[in-house]
Amino acid sequence: MPSTLQIGVAGGPELLVAALLLGILVVPALLVSLLVYLDATDRNSRHAIAWTLAALFGGVVVWVLYFAVRDEVGPSGSAVNGGPNGSTANGFP
C-alpha cells in the first residue's frame, strides 16, 4: 500500500514544517508586539503604533531596545514635556 506522500496528498511534512514555523516565529512576534502596544498606550506614548510596528518587524533587537528606553517616556510623556507645567530639571521650560 503506497504512503500518502507517494499518492501526492497535500499536507504531510511540509504542512508540519509550516505549522512549526508559524508557532515558533509568528505567534511570539505578535504577542510581544501586543505587549509593547499595551505598555506604550498605558504610558501615554504618542508613538505607540510606531513602537508596535517596529516590534513586529524588527524582532528581538527592537524588543530589547523598547524595554530599555520605555521608562524615558514615562507616564504622560514626562520626559518629552519636562516636569510639571512643562519645566525641566533646571527650571527652564
Number of C-alpha atoms within 10 A of each C-alpha: 4 6 8 11 11 8 8 9 9 10 12 11 10 10 11 11 12 12 11 12 12 12 12 11 11 12 12 14 19 15 13 17 22 16 15 24 21 14 16 23 16 13 18 16 21 13 12 18 15 13 19 24 15 17 26 21 12 13 15 13 10 17 20 12 11 17 11 10 10 15 13 11 18 16 14 14 16 19 14 13 14 15 14 10 8 13 13 15 9 6 9 8 12
